[in-house]
Amino acid sequence: MQLQAPIFPDKTKLINGSVGVLSKDDSVYYLHNGSPIFCHKKGDKNNFRYILANLIETGLCAAGELSKSLGIPHRNVNRYYKQYREKGAKSFFNKTDRRGNCYQFTDEKKQNAQELLDIGFSNVRVAKRLGLSECSIRYHIKQGNLKKKKLIHTPNPICAGSTPQDRNEEDILAGALLGIGCTRITERSLAAFHLLEKTPILFEHHQSVENAGVLFLLPFLCAQGLFEYKRHYLPLEKGYYDLDFIILLIAYMYLCRIKNPEQLKSHSVGELGKIMGSDRVPEAKCLRKKISAITQQQKAEEWNMTLAEQWVNKEETTIYYIDGHVQVYHGNKATLGKKYVSREKLCLPGMCEFWINNSDGMPYFVVTGQVNEKMQEMILEEILPQLKEKIAQKVSEEALRNDPDLPRFTLVFDREAYSPKFFKLLWNEHRVAVITYRKNVQEDWDEKCFTPYEVVVDENKVEMNLAEKTVVMEGMPMREVRKKTDTGHQTSIVTTNKKLSLLLIAYYMFARWTQENFFRYLRQDYDLDKIFQYTVEQIDGNIKVVNPQYSNLSYHLKKTREKISRRQAQLFQLAEENIRENMNKTNIQRQAKLKEEINNWQEKEQQLLAGRKLLRYRIPIKDMSEDIRYNRLHAESKYFHNIIKMICYRAETTFGQILTADYKKKDNEMRMLVKNVISAKGDIIPDYKNNTLTIVLYSLSTPRDNEAIKKVCQILNDTETIYPGTNLGITYKFATG
């Protein structure tokens, strides 16, 4: 065979050393050593693909050479060659043009899809039912081939609502697109471009939804002022989850015992979303960002004071209980003052919150100490101004002048704030009475002074042996009341309130346990000690605290005196032995050694005393060294969560009292029954035609509990509650009612 010299015309684009391509007029020529071997019209894709496959088949070109020189993806060239080898040359020219026609989405499936959309099926459920992809349904809705009827969700007698299995499969399918449970693609796409004004609340018909019972507490959340935050907080930046949704979600979380955003990871986010009219709730990271944006507005105190004023006026409270709760800190970023933690019986670093409750344990507001303030200091500087100026019911000056024994209100606290001088100050300068336990009781009263009384505590009659006398402390007459137990122990109570009866004084003092139970319940069920933000902030440098150096010397002085006392006791014991027995050489040597040690420790004691005299007992924080200077944790986020916990506790308590109205031991069973209702499953049935949202609760564990729920349903329906963000009136039903 004679070889030819590769001579190509001008403007030929070489594919390799022997093959080139030339575009001339309306045709494209393929040349081998300058001679044309193939030709096709420009735009003829079928011939173009056939020629490329043929060049590879004849060995004139490699797929990589064609891809690089012609600018075609390598995988496309391989696909043309594979088609040529498997189906032959005819497959390039006998293809049916199906552009604009769907292979799987036939007219029959289109009709079925429209019927499913009309009865309220989501895109994902329609795709799953017809064996299509969710993208195809969304594409045809966008093209106008299908129409999704928005906000027309009427219960269909044929469709009984989604089952847990249906919702689970939908959530999993959605995970391949935007994430688990993200079935509302359109709304989330708008939110991504900040085009969504508020969270779309759109309920669908669902069966057996977890925690559906929490919706039974919604009227009580509204009644306790959950949505009063709108008077203080500005809306969040546009996104899928707005401020209303986040606040209500946090309340639902606490009621469902989901104590922090991280615990959402162990719950079904899709099921939680269904009880809120959404596809799912935000993930932990998103929720933390939303909470951070809310707390940056620094409006928690205003919100709390507004709620406290409403609660006090509604309940007409004049008795306020005050107690401190230490939130222990185990980190190393902040330098916090130490406080005595009674439940740990240790002095530990932490922040002290002072809670103000009523006699039933219902919380009003909370204040947080800066460093390690005592209760007396917090009452005078923080609590008393808030009560007098904003919260407590007003007592006119004329009424106070006309009745010299009338107090503005009464404070009840434990022995931590005991001080007759302090009591006198509160009465003379603020006209505020106190009730507390008396310290340092010297002697018992004669048993003849006590009289038995019947007191009703929690609807149970309790007999108390009480007595009362007038005592003078700090030059001020006060009332002392004592209660004698069956063992003869006398508990002493002192008060400056001259209006209350003997029985009421005893009742209010011994009702302090309700506040202790409140702390215990919130610690166990609402994670009261949770630290939500670890940001450290500086505090006012002019605040005076106990000098750490002074405290350190006092500690060593205490230990030194203990050692002196122990050696003196040993020396006294040896002296007693010498008196009873004959003196021996060993005792004399031991006495001499002890005396020497005592002298040495006494010298050290004097040195410590001299060094301590040079120090100030209290110094401003700014004068402390940098490494031990006190600061504090950012308290706004904790304050914000505390307010929602107060609302949830009040709502839960009120609901429980109504629910267990006919129970004999309702105090023992109320909390557990409320938890059972919250965790119970139920059906959610929206009717947008009649603007109703029906919540059907499933059976509880006993017939008695079921009967209680049936009675509560009627009470709840009388409230005519509208679900927030919608026009749907909520109707509560029991599954067999």
Secondary structure, DSSP 8 states (H G I E B T S, - for coil): ---------TT-EESSSSEEEEEETTEEEEEETTEEEEEEETT-HHHHHHHHHHHHHTTSS-HHHHHHHHT--HHHHHHHHHHHHHH-GGGGTS----TT--SS--HHHHHHHHHHHHTT--HHHHHHHHT--HHHHHHHHHHTSS---TT-----SS---B-HHHHHHHHHHHTTTTSTT---HHHHHHHHTT---S-------EEEETTGGGGGGHHHHHHTTGGGGGGT-----SSSS-HHHHHHHHHHHHHTT--SGGGGGGS-HHHHHHTTTSS----HHHHHHHHHHHHTT--HHHHHHHHHHHHHHHHT--EEEEEEEEEE---SSS---EEEETTTTEEEEEEEEEEEE-TTS-EEEEEE-SSS--HHHHIIIIIHHHIIIIIS----HHHHHH-TT--S-EEE--GGG--HHHHHHIIIII--EEEEE-SS--S---GGG-EEEEEEETTEEEEEEEEEEEEEETTEEEEEEEEE-TTS-EEEEEE--SSS-HHHHHHHHHTTHHHHHHHHHHHHHS-TT------EE---TT-EEE-HHHHHHHHHHHHHHHHHHHHHHHHHHHHHHHHHS---HHHHHHHHHHHHHHHHHHHHHHHHHHHHHTS-SEEEGGGS-TTT---EE--HHHHHHHHHHHHHHHHHHHHHHHHTTT-TTHHHHHHHHHHHHHH--EEEEEETTTTEEEEEE---SSHHHHHHHHHHHHHHHHT--B-TTS--EEEEEETT-
